Amino acid sequence: MRIFENYSLKSFNTFGLDCKADFFAVVHSISELRQILAEPKFHSIPKLFLGGGSNILLCGDYKGFVIHIAFKGITNLGNGMLKAQAGENWHEFVIWTLNHGYNGIENLSLIPGNVGAAPMQNIGAYGVELKDVFVELEAFHIQSEEIHVFDNSACEFGYRESIFKAKHKGEYVILSVTLQLSKEGFLNTNYGAIQEVLTTKQITNPSAKDVSDAVIYIRQSKLPDPKKIGNSGSFFKNPVILKSTFESLQKKYPEIPCYPVNGQEVKVPAGWLIEKAGWKGKRIDDYGVHKNQALVLVNYANAKGEDIYKLALD
C-alpha cells in the first residue's frame, strides 16, 4: 500500500473536479485500513473515506487524508443471497447478477458509484429501492475498529436516507452488502418509460435483462456520461408533499406529475419543478444544468465545486 501526498482527486470524483488531498491511499483490505489508522502521523488529521466518488461534491482541496475503499469480490451465499464487497462498481454488480440469472435490482442499472455507497442513501430508481432486496451489511466502526453488522431494520432506510446519513454519519466505513435476489420474481415495468420502451421493442414477456436494457436506454438518453461530462447523476431528491398540497398545486398546474407514497403523501418529480422554473439547459461558464435532464448538474470543463454548490442552492 502506497501513501501519496498532495494527490489529485480528479479521477476519483465523477464531477471531475481537480481538487487535491494532503494524503491519499487506496486500501484493498481491512488490514490495510487498520494499518493507516494505526499510524501516529495520521491520528489527528481529518479523514475522508471515498468509494466511487459519485455522491460527493468537492468544494476545495481536502486538508487531510482521503482513503479510497477498493474492497473487491462477489460471493454467492446460496438461494439467491449475494454478498458484494464495497469497492465493486454498482452497475457492474447489477450486470453480474443478470448474467448469473438473478433479478431484483435490474431497475437500478447504470446508477453511478460503488456498492458501498448504495445503502448510504438507499439508492432507488424506476419504482425499486435497495431496501426492497437488502439483507444486511458489514461496517467498520472507525473509532473502535470493530466490525458491526446491520440488518435491514437497523439501517433505518427512508427515501434516499439511512442511519449512515443521520445518527451514525461519519462513524462507519461500509465493507460489504448482502442482498436477497431471485431466479424467478416480479419485474417492475410500470414506472417511468420502461413499459413504453419494451412495447416499442415489441417485448411482451420481458426478462430481467430486458428491463435492465430498457432502463439503460432511458438513462443514457437523458443522463450524461460522467466520463465525458462531469456530473453525479441525479443531484436532487424528489420532494414528498401532502396530497392536499399537491391538489392545490394541481389547480394551478393541471399537468403536474406525481407518484403516490402513501395514503397522505405524494412524490413530485424535482426535474419537472426545475424545468418549470426555467433552469433546464441553463449554462453558466463551465457549469450548469444538463439540457436533457434538469436533475443533473454538470461540470463542462474546469468548473469549481463551489460554483456547482451555489448553482444547487439557487
N, C-alpha and C positions, 0 to 999 in steps of 0.2 A: 504494500500500500504506500503510495506516494502522497506527500502533502505539498501543495503548491501555495505560493504567496502571490498576492496582487493578481489574482486569476480572473480572467474574463468569464462572465456568466452568459454571454450572448447565445451560445448553443445549448444552454440549459434552461431557457425560458422561451415559451412559444411566442411571446411578443417580440422576441429577437432584440431585446434591449441590451445595449453593451455596457452593463454595469460590472463592477469588479468586486471580488471578495478579498478581504485581507488574507484569509486562508481558505483552501478548498481541498477536498479529498473525496474520492469515490470509495464507498465501502461495500463489500460483497458478502459480508457475514457479520454475525453478532459479535464474534471475537474481535474483528477489526473495529467495529463500533465501540466496543468496550476499551480497546487499546487507545483510541483517540480521547475518550472521556477520562481515561486514567492519566493522561499526560498532564503534569502540573502546569506546563506552559499555557494550556488552554482552559484551565479551570475557571478563570474569572472573566473570560470573554464571551459575548453573546454567540449563540449557535442557531443556525437555520438548517433544518432538515428538509431536503429537497428531493422530490420524486421526478415526475415528468415535466415539471415547470409550467403546467397548463392552467394552474389555479393561482397564479401569483403575478403581481404587477410590481416590478422593481422600480422604485422612485429615486434611486441613487445607489451609490456604492454601498456594499454591506460591510460595516466595520465589525467584523467578527469572523466566525468560522462557518462556511457553508459545507454541509455534509450531504453528499448525493447518495441516496439509498438505491443500491443496484442489486438487491437480492433476486435471484432467478430460480425458476423451477415451477413445474405444474405437476401435482400428484393426484392420481385418480384413487380416491379412497373407497370406491365401490358404490353401487346403487345410485349413480348419478351425483355423488358428492365429490366435488373437486376443490383442491386446495392450491391456490396460486400465490406465489411469493410477491411481495410488494413491488419489486422492481420490474415485473413483467409489464409490457405495454398493454393497456386495456384492450384496444381494438384487436391486437394480435391474439390476445387471450380469447376474445369472442370468436374469432375465426378458428382458433384451435378447438373450441367446444363444438362448433358446427362441423368441422372436419371429422370429429370423433362421434358425430351423431347425436349431440345433445342440443336441447333447446331450452329457452328461458331467458336468455339475455340478447337474443338477436335484435330486439328493438333498440338496444344500447350500442349498436355498431357505430364505429367511427367517432365515438366520443374521445376527445384527446386526453392524454395523461396516462398514468400508470395505475396498476391495480391498487396500490396502497392508498391512493387518494380517493378511490371510489366510495368507501364508507364515510370518509370525512364529511362529504356533503350529500350522501345518499343520492348518487347520480341517478338521473332519470331522463327518459325521452320516449315519446310516442306511446304514452299510456303505461309504461313499465318503469318501476323504480328498483334499485338494488335491493332494498329491504324485502321485496317480494320473493327473492330466492336466497337471501343471506342466512347463513347458519351461525358463523362465529368468525372472530378474528383474533390473532395474536398480536400483542402490542408490548413494546419495550418501554417500561417506566423510566424516564430519564434520570430522575433523582435517586431512586432506589436501585436501578439497573435490574429490576425483576421483570420477568415476562408474565403478563396478565392476559387472560382470555375473556373476551366479551362476547356474549351471545346476542341474538337479535334484540331482545328486550333491553339488555344492558346498554346498548348503543343509543337508545332513545331517539330513533330515527324520526325525522319530520320532513317537511318539504325543503329539500336541499340543506338539511340540518342533521346534526348528530351530537352526541355528547363531546366529541372531539373538537367541535367548533364552539362549544359552550363551556360547561362545567370543567372539562378536562383539557381545555385549549392549551396547547404548548407543553403538555405534560408527558405525552406519549409519542413514540415512533411506531407506526403500524408496520408489522413484519410480514404478515400473510393474511389472506382472506379465504374462507371456505364457503362455498355456495352449494345449494341443492338444486341440480338441474334434472332434466328428464329426457328419456328417449322418446316418449310419447306424451305430449302435453298440449295445452291450449295455446293457440297462436293468436296474439292480439293484432288484428289488422284494421281495427275500427278507428284508430286515432290518426289525425292528420291526413296526409295524402297517400298513405300506404295502400289502401284498397284501390284507389284510383290508379296508381302505378301498376298494381297487379292486374287490374282489368285491362289497362292499355296493352300490357304484355300478354293478355289472354291466358292468364294463370288462374284457374278456377279452384284448384286444390293445392294451395301453396305449401311448400316445406319451410322449415325454419330458415334455410339458406335463401329461399325466395324472399322471405320477409326481410332478412338482412340486406339482400341486394337492393330491395326497394328503399330501405332506409338509407343505405349508402348513396343511392341515386338521388334521393331527395336532398340529403345533406350536402352532397357535392354540388348540386345545382344552386344552393343558397349560401353555403358557407365557404369562405376562402381557405385554401390550404396553408397552414402555418409555415410550411417550408417555402412558400412563395410570398405570402404577405403575413407579417407578424400579427397574431391575434390569439385569444384564449378561448375561442368558441363563443358560446352564448355568455355574455358578460352579466346580464341582468336576470333576476328572478321574476317570474310572473306574479303580480300582486294577487293575493287572495282577499276578496271582499265579501261583505254580506250580500245575500241575494236582494235584499231591499235596496241597497245602494246601487247594485247593478241595474235593477229595474228602473231606478231614477235616471241613471245614465242612458239607458236604452231608449227613453223617451226623447232624448236629445240626439242620440246617435243610434238609430234603429239597426245599423249594420254591425254594431259592436259584438265581437265574438266572445264566447265564454265556454268553460268546461266545468261541470259540476264537481265539487269537492265533497260536500256532504249535504244534508238537508237544509242547512242555513247559509252555506258559503259557496262561492264560485271562484274560479281562477280566470283572470283576464290576461290574454297574451300581451306581455310587455312590448313585444315587437310591434304589435298593432298600435299601441299607445304612442310609442316613439315615432313611428311613421306618421301617425295622425298629427303629431306635433311638428312635423316638417324636418326631422333630423335625419331620416334615412338618406344615405348617399352624401351627406354633408362632409366636406373635406376642409381641414384647416392645416395648411402647410403639409407636414409629413404624416399627419394622423387624421382620423375621422371615423365616421360610421359607415359600415360597408354598404355598397349600393344594392346588394341583393338580400341583405338580412339586417334589419335595424337593431337586432340584439347584439350584433358583433361590432366591437371597436377594433380598429386596426392601426398598425404601425406600417406605413407605406415604405419607409426607408430608415430615417435616422431620428425618429421621434424620441422624446424623453418620457420617462414614466410619469413624471408629474404633470405633463401635458395631457396624457391619456386619462389620468386620475381626475384632473379638472374637467375634462370633457364628460366623464361619467357623472360627475356631480351636477353639471349643467343640465 
